[in-house]
Amino acid sequence: MSAPQTDRTWPHPAVVADLAALRRATPLTHCITNVVVSNFTANVLLATGASPAMVHAPEEVADLAGVAGGLLVNLGTVTAEQGEAARVAVRTANAAGVPWVLDPVAVGPLSMRTALAQELVAQGPAVVRANASETLALAGAAGLDAARGVDSAHGPEAALDAARELAVRTGAVVAVSGPTDHLVTADALVTVPGGDAQLTRVTGAGCALGALVAAFCAVSGSPLHAATAAHVVVATAAERAASAARGPGSFAVALLDELSRLEAPAA
């Protein structure tokens, strides 16, 4: 793996360019996501400049997945029906060349979603966005019983070898979230510092980040650039939101505001 590239902070020129492209294109972003976070996810996409579509019915997903700019499959509150919708949407997206993102929420301790995540990751996501424990579980690593629901019991650095193995096996960018985010490919590592601890106190911040990765995949030149842009944008907006927030409630509102206000400084 190449040496970490740690210069991916705002206003990195490539990130600025990708954000400008997203706002010009307003990409339709199809989200098969969990019921806890749907509203917040849609608002994050709208605030940043994308166009959300929260369509879950197996009878409808093929109509949308083939024409969307990007697709998110999030397993946070997965049911048998939503699992079938994910399978149909992924098949349709792959056939149409639509990039898609897998967010394997809480895989490892929960058998149904773990089996589904393993099935889906074999279908070629552009990006896998997960915390460290989920990355270890998806890669088949040991120590999975330490995961605590949707929270990670491991730091992102502990999952780097597993992330690289998963990236080699699937061809995906594996984005491991934590205090510092690590974006791993078969031969590269990009680190994204920053953000704020209040992101962990707002329901759906990580899930919305996965949707934003899918939106950037629709306009960026590569999945790695897309994942990097999404992580940098959220980290920067979170830092700015935290400076004005009084707690997690006002932080969530301020995060949306800062995502909508994020602009490159004048030259």
C-alpha positions as protocol buffer text, in pm:
chain_id: "A"
residue {
  index: 1
  type: MET
  ca { x: 0 y: 0 z: 0 }
}
residue {
  index: 2
  type: SER
  ca { x: 130 y: 345 z: -84 }
}
residue {
  index: 3
  type: ALA
  ca { x: 206 y: 602 z: 184 }
}
residue {
  index: 4
  type: PRO
  ca { x: -96 y: 784 z: 329 }
}
residue {
  index: 5
  type: GLN
  ca { x: -200 y: 1101 z: 156 }
}
residue {
  index: 6
  type: THR
  ca { x: -304 y: 1333 z: 436 }
}
residue {
  index: 7
  type: ASP
  ca { x: -363 y: 1655 z: 243 }
}
residue {
  index: 8
  type: ARG
  ca { x: -731 y: 1585 z: 180 }
}
residue {
  index: 9
  type: THR
  ca { x: -870 y: 1876 z: 376 }
}
residue {
  index: 10
  type: TRP
  ca { x: -1086 y: 2166 z: 264 }
}
residue {
  index: 11
  type: PRO
  ca { x: -1032 y: 2339 z: 25 }
}
residue {
  index: 12
  type: HIS
  ca { x: -846 y: 2065 z: -161 }
}
residue {
  index: 13
  type: PRO
  ca { x: -879 y: 2151 z: -534 }
}
residue {
  index: 14
  type: ALA
  ca { x: -1015 y: 1810 z: -634 }
}
residue {
  index: 15
  type: VAL
  ca { x: -1278 y: 1821 z: -359 }
}
residue {
  index: 16
  type: VAL
  ca { x: -1380 y: 2174 z: -452 }
}
residue {
  index: 17
  type: ALA
  ca { x: -1417 y: 2064 z: -814 }
}
residue {
  index: 18
  type: ASP
  ca { x: -1626 y: 1760 z: -721 }
}
residue {
  index: 19
  type: LEU
  ca { x: -1857 y: 1968 z: -500 }
}
residue {
  index: 20
  type: ALA
  ca { x: -1906 y: 2219 z: -780 }
}
residue {
  index: 21
  type: ALA
  ca { x: -1983 y: 1934 z: -1021 }
}
residue {
  index: 22
  type: LEU
  ca { x: -2236 y: 1786 z: -780 }
}
residue {
  index: 23
  type: ARG
  ca { x: -2417 y: 2116 z: -742 }
}
residue {
  index: 24
  type: ARG
  ca { x: -2430 y: 2166 z: -1118 }
}
residue {
  index: 25
  type: ALA
  ca { x: -2562 y: 1816 z: -1184 }
}
residue {
  index: 26
  type: THR
  ca { x: -2791 y: 1771 z: -878 }
}
residue {
  index: 27
  type: PRO
  ca { x: -2755 y: 1394 z: -924 }
}
residue {
  index: 28
  type: LEU
  ca { x: -3054 y: 1174 z: -851 }
}
residue {
  index: 29
  type: THR
  ca { x: -2939 y: 959 z: -560 }
}
residue {
  index: 30
  type: HIS
  ca { x: -3141 y: 644 z: -496 }
}
residue {
  index: 31
  type: CYS
  ca { x: -3132 y: 549 z: -128 }
}
residue {
  index: 32
  type: ILE
  ca { x: -3241 y: 210 z: -2 }
}
residue {
  index: 33
  type: THR
  ca { x: -3174 y: 299 z: 357 }
}
residue {
  index: 34
  type: ASN
  ca { x: -3304 y: 243 z: 706 }
}
residue {
  index: 35
  type: VAL
  ca { x: -3619 y: 389 z: 851 }
}
residue {
  index: 36
  type: VAL
  ca { x: -3436 y: 561 z: 1137 }
}
residue {
  index: 37
  type: VAL
  ca { x: -3233 y: 788 z: 911 }
}
residue {
  index: 38
  type: SER
  ca { x: -3433 y: 843 z: 591 }
}
residue {
  index: 39
  type: ASN
  ca { x: -3537 y: 1200 z: 665 }
}
residue {
  index: 40
  type: PHE
  ca { x: -3195 y: 1316 z: 780 }
}
residue {
  index: 41
  type: THR
  ca { x: -3025 y: 1143 z: 488 }
}
residue {
  index: 42
  type: ALA
  ca { x: -3255 y: 1316 z: 240 }
}
residue {
  index: 43
  type: ASN
  ca { x: -3189 y: 1652 z: 404 }
}
residue {
  index: 44
  type: VAL
  ca { x: -2810 y: 1604 z: 392 }
}
residue {
  index: 45
  type: LEU
  ca { x: -2832 y: 1527 z: 20 }
}
residue {
  index: 46
  type: LEU
  ca { x: -3052 y: 1829 z: -45 }
}
residue {
  index: 47
  type: ALA
  ca { x: -2834 y: 2061 z: 161 }
}
residue {
  index: 48
  type: THR
  ca { x: -2523 y: 1956 z: -28 }
}
residue {
  index: 49
  type: GLY
  ca { x: -2684 y: 1981 z: -370 }
}
residue {
  index: 50
  type: ALA
  ca { x: -2801 y: 1631 z: -467 }
}
residue {
  index: 51
  type: SER
  ca { x: -3154 y: 1506 z: -528 }
}
residue {
  index: 52
  type: PRO
  ca { x: -3266 y: 1221 z: -298 }
}
residue {
  index: 53
  type: ALA
  ca { x: -3509 y: 942 z: -385 }
}
residue {
  index: 54
  type: MET
  ca { x: -3605 y: 711 z: -98 }
}
residue {
  index: 55
  type: VAL
  ca { x: -3758 y: 418 z: -286 }
}
residue {
  index: 56
  type: HIS
  ca { x: -3758 y: 75 z: -116 }
}
residue {
  index: 57
  type: ALA
  ca { x: -4037 y: -132 z: -273 }
}
residue {
  index: 58
  type: PRO
  ca { x: -3901 y: -431 z: -468 }
}
residue {
  index: 59
  type: GLU
  ca { x: -4164 y: -363 z: -734 }
}
residue {
  index: 60
  type: GLU
  ca { x: -4027 y: -12 z: -797 }
}
residue {
  index: 61
  type: VAL
  ca { x: -3653 y: -13 z: -736 }
}
residue {
  index: 62
  type: ALA
  ca { x: -3559 y: -138 z: -1082 }
}
residue {
  index: 63
  type: ASP
  ca { x: -3738 y: 159 z: -1240 }
}
residue {
  index: 64
  type: LEU
  ca { x: -3523 y: 400 z: -1043 }
}
residue {
  index: 65
  type: ALA
  ca { x: -3188 y: 228 z: -993 }
}
residue {
  index: 66
  type: GLY
  ca { x: -3118 y: 214 z: -1365 }
}
residue {
  index: 67
  type: VAL
  ca { x: -3163 y: 588 z: -1418 }
}
residue {
  index: 68
  type: ALA
  ca { x: -3021 y: 725 z: -1093 }
}
residue {
  index: 69
  type: GLY
  ca { x: -2681 y: 886 z: -1075 }
}
residue {
  index: 70
  type: GLY
  ca { x: -2584 y: 677 z: -774 }
}
residue {
  index: 71
  type: LEU
  ca { x: -2734 y: 416 z: -544 }
}
residue {
  index: 72
  type: LEU
  ca { x: -2696 y: 362 z: -170 }
}
residue {
  index: 73
  type: VAL
  ca { x: -2776 y: 27 z: -7 }
}
residue {
  index: 74
  type: ASN
  ca { x: -2784 y: 67 z: 372 }
}
residue {
  index: 75
  type: LEU
  ca { x: -2869 y: -234 z: 589 }
}
residue {
  index: 76
  type: GLY
  ca { x: -2951 y: -50 z: 911 }
}
residue {
  index: 77
  type: THR
  ca { x: -3308 y: -179 z: 956 }
}
residue {
  index: 78
  type: VAL
  ca { x: -3308 y: -444 z: 687 }
}
residue {
  index: 79
  type: THR
  ca { x: -3609 y: -669 z: 635 }
}
residue {
  index: 80
  type: ALA
  ca { x: -3660 y: -961 z: 397 }
}
residue {
  index: 81
  type: GLU
  ca { x: -3851 y: -730 z: 162 }
}
residue {
  index: 82
  type: GLN
  ca { x: -3581 y: -463 z: 172 }
}
residue {
  index: 83
  type: GLY
  ca { x: -3316 y: -729 z: 116 }
}
residue {
  index: 84
  type: GLU
  ca { x: -3492 y: -834 z: -202 }
}
residue {
  index: 85
  type: ALA
  ca { x: -3521 y: -469 z: -307 }
}
residue {
  index: 86
  type: ALA
  ca { x: -3145 y: -432 z: -256 }
}
residue {
  index: 87
  type: ARG
  ca { x: -3074 y: -735 z: -474 }
}
residue {
  index: 88
  type: VAL
  ca { x: -3294 y: -604 z: -755 }
}
residue {
  index: 89
  type: ALA
  ca { x: -3154 y: -252 z: -733 }
}
residue {
  index: 90
  type: VAL
  ca { x: -2793 y: -372 z: -736 }
}
residue {
  index: 91
  type: ARG
  ca { x: -2853 y: -596 z: -1038 }
}
residue {
  index: 92
  type: THR
  ca { x: -3020 y: -308 z: -1220 }
}
residue {
  index: 93
  type: ALA
  ca { x: -2750 y: -57 z: -1126 }
}
residue {
  index: 94
  type: ASN
  ca { x: -2474 y: -291 z: -1239 }
}
residue {
  index: 95
  type: ALA
  ca { x: -2646 y: -354 z: -1572 }
}
residue {
  index: 96
  type: ALA
  ca { x: -2687 y: 21 z: -1627 }
}
residue {
  index: 97
  type: GLY
  ca { x: -2338 y: 117 z: -1510 }
}
residue {
  index: 98
  type: VAL
  ca { x: -2470 y: 311 z: -1210 }
}
residue {
  index: 99
  type: PRO
  ca { x: -2218 y: 324 z: -921 }
}
residue {
  index: 100
  type: TRP
  ca { x: -2346 y: 203 z: -588 }
}
residue {
  index: 101
  type: VAL
  ca { x: -2239 y: 218 z: -225 }
}
residue {
  index: 102
  type: LEU
  ca { x: -2283 y: -51 z: 39 }
}
residue {
  index: 103
  type: ASP
  ca { x: -2322 y: 51 z: 405 }
}
residue {
  index: 104
  type: PRO
  ca { x: -2320 y: -280 z: 598 }
}
residue {
  index: 105
  type: VAL
  ca { x: -2463 y: -145 z: 923 }
}
residue {
  index: 106
  type: ALA
  ca { x: -2415 y: -374 z: 1225 }
}
residue {
  index: 107
  type: VAL
  ca { x: -2288 y: -673 z: 1030 }
}
residue {
  index: 108
  type: GLY
  ca { x: -2110 y: -939 z: 1230 }
}
residue {
  index: 109
  type: PRO
  ca { x: -2332 y: -1011 z: 1531 }
}
residue {
  index: 110
  type: LEU
  ca { x: -2657 y: -1020 z: 1327 }
}
residue {
  index: 111
  type: SER
  ca { x: -2669 y: -1317 z: 1092 }
}
residue {
  index: 112
  type: MET
  ca { x: -2932 y: -1217 z: 833 }
}
residue {
  index: 113
  type: ARG
  ca { x: -2776 y: -883 z: 744 }
}
residue {
  index: 114
  type: THR
  ca { x: -2427 y: -1032 z: 755 }
}
residue {
  index: 115
  type: ALA
  ca { x: -2521 y: -1295 z: 497 }
}
residue {
  index: 116
  type: LEU
  ca { x: -2692 y: -1032 z: 282 }
}
residue {
  index: 117
  type: ALA
  ca { x: -2393 y: -799 z: 305 }
}
residue {
  index: 118
  type: GLN
  ca { x: -2159 y: -1078 z: 197 }
}
residue {
  index: 119
  type: GLU
  ca { x: -2389 y: -1154 z: -96 }
}
residue {
  index: 120
  type: LEU
  ca { x: -2407 y: -790 z: -202 }
}
residue {
  index: 121
  type: VAL
  ca { x: -2038 y: -707 z: -163 }
}
residue {
  index: 122
  type: ALA
  ca { x: -1961 y: -983 z: -412 }
}
residue {
  index: 123
  type: GLN
  ca { x: -2167 y: -787 z: -670 }
}
residue {
  index: 124
  type: GLY
  ca { x: -1910 y: -509 z: -703 }
}
residue {
  index: 125
  type: PRO
  ca { x: -1993 y: -193 z: -508 }
}
residue {
  index: 126
  type: ALA
  ca { x: -1797 y: 116 z: -600 }
}
residue {
  index: 127
  type: VAL
  ca { x: -1752 y: 197 z: -232 }
}
residue {
  index: 128
  type: VAL
  ca { x: -1805 y: 16 z: 96 }
}
residue {
  index: 129
  type: ARG
  ca { x: -1857 y: 268 z: 378 }
}
residue {
  index: 130
  type: ALA
  ca { x: -1835 y: 118 z: 724 }
}
residue {
  index: 131
  type: ASN
  ca { x: -1696 y: 159 z: 1071 }
}
residue {
  index: 132
  type: ALA
  ca { x: -1399 y: -49 z: 1179 }
}
residue {
  index: 133
  type: SER
  ca { x: -1596 y: -334 z: 1337 }
}
residue {
  index: 134
  type: GLU
  ca { x: -1820 y: -364 z: 1030 }
}
residue {
  index: 135
  type: THR
  ca { x: -1515 y: -367 z: 803 }
}
residue {
  index: 136
  type: LEU
  ca { x: -1357 y: -646 z: 1006 }
}
residue {
  index: 137
  type: ALA
  ca { x: -1681 y: -845 z: 994 }
}
residue {
  index: 138
  type: LEU
  ca { x: -1729 y: -801 z: 621 }
}
residue {
  index: 139
  type: ALA
  ca { x: -1372 y: -910 z: 559 }
}
residue {
  index: 140
  type: GLY
  ca { x: -1427 y: -1219 z: 774 }
}
residue {
  index: 141
  type: ALA
  ca { x: -1187 y: -1116 z: 1050 }
}
residue {
  index: 142
  type: ALA
  ca { x: -1197 y: -1246 z: 1405 }
}
residue {
  index: 143
  type: GLY
  ca { x: -1313 y: -1061 z: 1714 }
}
residue {
  index: 144
  type: LEU
  ca { x: -1649 y: -964 z: 1574 }
}
residue {
  index: 145
  type: ASP
  ca { x: -1838 y: -1014 z: 1900 }
}
residue {
  index: 146
  type: ALA
  ca { x: -1684 y: -691 z: 2025 }
}
residue {
  index: 147
  type: ALA
  ca { x: -1911 y: -484 z: 1800 }
}
residue {
  index: 148
  type: ARG
  ca { x: -2185 y: -294 z: 1985 }
}
residue {
  index: 149
  type: GLY
  ca { x: -2486 y: -270 z: 1759 }
}
residue {
  index: 150
  type: VAL
  ca { x: -2421 y: 3 z: 1505 }
}
residue {
  index: 151
  type: ASP
  ca { x: -2124 y: 137 z: 1702 }
}
residue {
  index: 152
  type: SER
  ca { x: -1768 y: 30 z: 1641 }
}
residue {
  index: 153
  type: ALA
  ca { x: -1567 y: -135 z: 1917 }
}
residue {
  index: 154
  type: HIS
  ca { x: -1245 y: -85 z: 1719 }
}
residue {
  index: 155
  type: GLY
  ca { x: -1048 y: 214 z: 1600 }
}
residue {
  index: 156
  type: PRO
  ca { x: -1019 y: 257 z: 1223 }
}
residue {
  index: 157
  type: GLU
  ca { x: -647 y: 176 z: 1225 }
}
residue {
  index: 158
  type: ALA
  ca { x: -728 y: -174 z: 1353 }
}
residue {
  index: 159
  type: ALA
  ca { x: -926 y: -244 z: 1036 }
}
residue {
  index: 160
  type: LEU
  ca { x: -675 y: -125 z: 775 }
}
residue {
  index: 161
  type: ASP
  ca { x: -544 y: -471 z: 684 }
}
residue {
  index: 162
  type: ALA
  ca { x: -898 y: -607 z: 661 }
}
residue {
  index: 163
  type: ALA
  ca { x: -1002 y: -305 z: 452 }
}
residue {
  index: 164
  type: ARG
  ca { x: -718 y: -362 z: 208 }
}
residue {
  index: 165
  type: GLU
  ca { x: -805 y: -732 z: 179 }
}
residue {
  index: 166
  type: LEU
  ca { x: -1166 y: -640 z: 110 }
}
residue {
  index: 167
  type: ALA
  ca { x: -1060 y: -379 z: -145 }
}
residue {
  index: 168
  type: VAL
  ca { x: -838 y: -632 z: -324 }
}
residue {
  index: 169
  type: ARG
  ca { x: -1113 y: -895 z: -325 }
}
residue {
  index: 170
  type: THR
  ca { x: -1396 y: -671 z: -444 }
}
residue {
  index: 171
  type: GLY
  ca { x: -1231 y: -385 z: -631 }
}
residue {
  index: 172
  type: ALA
  ca { x: -1418 y: -138 z: -408 }
}
residue {
  index: 173
  type: VAL
  ca { x: -1292 y: 160 z: -219 }
}
residue {
  index: 174
  type: VAL
  ca { x: -1333 y: 73 z: 148 }
}
residue {
  index: 175
  type: ALA
  ca { x: -1401 y: 383 z: 357 }
}
residue {
  index: 176
  type: VAL
  ca { x: -1342 y: 314 z: 726 }
}
residue {
  index: 177
  type: SER
  ca { x: -1497 y: 584 z: 940 }
}
residue {
  index: 178
  type: GLY
  ca { x: -1361 y: 707 z: 1271 }
}
residue {
  index: 179
  type: PRO
  ca { x: -1202 y: 1012 z: 1433 }
}
residue {
  index: 180
  type: THR
  ca { x: -981 y: 1005 z: 1124 }
}
residue {
  index: 181
  type: ASP
  ca { x: -1137 y: 844 z: 817 }
}
residue {
  index: 182
  type: HIS
  ca { x: -929 y: 599 z: 615 }
}
residue {
  index: 183
  type: LEU
  ca { x: -1014 y: 541 z: 248 }
}
residue {
  index: 184
  type: VAL
  ca { x: -849 y: 223 z: 127 }
}
residue {
  index: 185
  type: THR
  ca { x: -799 y: 76 z: -220 }
}
residue {
  index: 186
  type: ALA
  ca { x: -586 y: -216 z: -331 }
}
residue {
  index: 187
  type: ASP
  ca { x: -283 y: 10 z: -363 }
}
residue {
  index: 188
  type: ALA
  ca { x: -357 y: 341 z: -191 }
}
residue {
  index: 189
  type: LEU
  ca { x: -463 y: 496 z: 137 }
}
residue {
  index: 190
  type: VAL
  ca { x: -614 y: 842 z: 176 }
}
residue {
  index: 191
  type: THR
  ca { x: -671 y: 976 z: 526 }
}
residue {
  index: 192
  type: VAL
  ca { x: -928 y: 1245 z: 598 }
}
residue {
  index: 193
  type: PRO
  ca { x: -879 y: 1416 z: 933 }
}
residue {
  index: 194
  type: GLY
  ca { x: -1123 y: 1644 z: 1107 }
}
residue {
  index: 195
  type: GLY
  ca { x: -1491 y: 1631 z: 1177 }
}
residue {
  index: 196
  type: ASP
  ca { x: -1634 y: 1654 z: 1526 }
}
residue {
  index: 197
  type: ALA
  ca { x: -1730 y: 1407 z: 1798 }
}
residue {
  index: 198
  type: GLN
  ca { x: -2089 y: 1534 z: 1786 }
}
residue {
  index: 199
  type: LEU
  ca { x: -2131 y: 1342 z: 1461 }
}
residue {
  index: 200
  type: THR
  ca { x: -2151 y: 1031 z: 1680 }
}
residue {
  index: 201
  type: ARG
  ca { x: -2436 y: 1185 z: 1884 }
}
residue {
  index: 202
  type: VAL
  ca { x: -2666 y: 1251 z: 1588 }
}
residue {
  index: 203
  type: THR
  ca { x: -2871 y: 963 z: 1452 }
}
residue {
  index: 204
  type: GLY
  ca { x: -2786 y: 895 z: 1091 }
}
residue {
  index: 205
  type: ALA
  ca { x: -2473 y: 1103 z: 1035 }
}
residue {
  index: 206
  type: GLY
  ca { x: -2275 y: 804 z: 910 }
}
residue {
  index: 207
  type: CYS
  ca { x: -2566 y: 672 z: 705 }
}
residue {
  index: 208
  type: ALA
  ca { x: -2609 y: 1012 z: 542 }
}
residue {
  index: 209
  type: LEU
  ca { x: -2239 y: 1015 z: 464 }
}
residue {
  index: 210
  type: GLY
  ca { x: -2286 y: 691 z: 271 }
}
residue {
  index: 211
  type: ALA
  ca { x: -2561 y: 852 z: 66 }
}
residue {
  index: 212
  type: LEU
  ca { x: -2338 y: 1150 z: -3 }
}
residue {
  index: 213
  type: VAL
  ca { x: -2065 y: 916 z: -125 }
}
residue {
  index: 214
  type: ALA
  ca { x: -2318 y: 772 z: -372 }
}
residue {
  index: 215
  type: ALA
  ca { x: -2409 y: 1123 z: -487 }
}
residue {
  index: 216
  type: PHE
  ca { x: -2044 y: 1214 z: -545 }
}
residue {
  index: 217
  type: CYS
  ca { x: -1993 y: 885 z: -733 }
}
residue {
  index: 218
  type: ALA
  ca { x: -2242 y: 1016 z: -987 }
}
residue {
  index: 219
  type: VAL
  ca { x: -2023 y: 1315 z: -1077 }
}
residue {
  index: 220
  type: SER
  ca { x: -1666 y: 1230 z: -979 }
}
residue {
  index: 221
  type: GLY
  ca { x: -1398 y: 1079 z: -1196 }
}
residue {
  index: 222
  type: SER
  ca { x: -1336 y: 786 z: -963 }
}
residue {
  index: 223
  type: PRO
  ca { x: -1489 y: 615 z: -658 }
}
residue {
  index: 224
  type: LEU
  ca { x: -1183 y: 712 z: -452 }
}
residue {
  index: 225
  type: HIS
  ca { x: -1225 y: 1080 z: -543 }
}
residue {
  index: 226
  type: ALA
  ca { x: -1597 y: 1055 z: -469 }
}
residue {
  index: 227
  type: ALA
  ca { x: -1546 y: 897 z: -128 }
}
residue {
  index: 228
  type: THR
  ca { x: -1275 y: 1149 z: -46 }
}
residue {
  index: 229
  type: ALA
  ca { x: -1493 y: 1444 z: -143 }
}
residue {
  index: 230
  type: ALA
  ca { x: -1788 y: 1324 z: 63 }
}
residue {
  index: 231
  type: HIS
  ca { x: -1577 y: 1264 z: 371 }
}
residue {
  index: 232
  type: VAL
  ca { x: -1396 y: 1598 z: 344 }
}
residue {
  index: 233
  type: VAL
  ca { x: -1721 y: 1790 z: 291 }
}
residue {
  index: 234
  type: VAL
  ca { x: -1890 y: 1630 z: 593 }
}
residue {
  index: 235
  type: ALA
  ca { x: -1582 y: 1670 z: 814 }
}
residue {
  index: 236
  type: THR
  ca { x: -1551 y: 2037 z: 725 }
}
residue {
  index: 237
  type: ALA
  ca { x: -1920 y: 2111 z: 772 }
}
residue {
  index: 238
  type: ALA
  ca { x: -1915 y: 1927 z: 1106 }
}
residue {
  index: 239
  type: GLU
  ca { x: -1624 y: 2135 z: 1234 }
}
residue {
  index: 240
  type: ARG
  ca { x: -1802 y: 2455 z: 1141 }
}
residue {
  index: 241
  type: ALA
  ca { x: -2135 y: 2337 z: 1284 }
}
residue {
  index: 242
  type: ALA
  ca { x: -1976 y: 2243 z: 1615 }
}
residue {
  index: 243
  type: SER
  ca { x: -1848 y: 2594 z: 1670 }
}
residue {
  index: 244
  type: ALA
  ca { x: -2203 y: 2730 z: 1688 }
}
residue {
  index: 245
  type: ALA
  ca { x: -2394 y: 2433 z: 1832 }
}
residue {
  index: 246
  type: ARG
  ca { x: -2512 y: 2409 z: 2191 }
}
residue {
  index: 247
  type: GLY
  ca { x: -2567 y: 2033 z: 2175 }
}
residue {
  index: 248
  type: PRO
  ca { x: -2656 y: 1750 z: 1936 }
}
residue {
  index: 249
  type: GLY
  ca { x: -2993 y: 1898 z: 1840 }
}
residue {
  index: 250
  type: SER
  ca { x: -2861 y: 2232 z: 1726 }
}
residue {
  index: 251
  type: PHE
  ca { x: -2556 y: 2056 z: 1581 }
}
residue {
  index: 252
  type: ALA
  ca { x: -2773 y: 1851 z: 1345 }
}
residue {
  index: 253
  type: VAL
  ca { x: -2945 y: 2165 z: 1217 }
}
residue {
  index: 254
  type: ALA
  ca { x: -2617 y: 2353 z: 1191 }
}
residue {
  index: 255
  type: LEU
  ca { x: -2463 y: 2065 z: 997 }
}
residue {
  index: 256
  type: LEU
  ca { x: -2728 y: 2099 z: 727 }
}
residue {
  index: 257
  type: ASP
  ca { x: -2674 y: 2473 z: 718 }
}
residue {
  index: 258
  type: GLU
  ca { x: -2299 y: 2438 z: 686 }
}
residue {
  index: 259
  type: LEU
  ca { x: -2327 y: 2178 z: 411 }
}
residue {
  index: 260
  type: SER
  ca { x: -2540 y: 2420 z: 212 }
}
residue {
  index: 261
  type: ARG
  ca { x: -2301 y: 2710 z: 276 }
}
residue {
  index: 262
  type: LEU
  ca { x: -1975 y: 2533 z: 198 }
}
residue {
  index: 263
  type: GLU
  ca { x: -1790 y: 2725 z: -69 }
}
residue {
  index: 264
  type: ALA
  ca { x: -1428 y: 2749 z: -176 }
}
residue {
  index: 265
  type: PRO
  ca { x: -1255 y: 3062 z: -49 }
}
residue {
  index: 266
  type: ALA
  ca { x: -1190 y: 3333 z: -301 }
}
residue {
  index: 267
  type: ALA
  ca { x: -851 y: 3313 z: -470 }
}
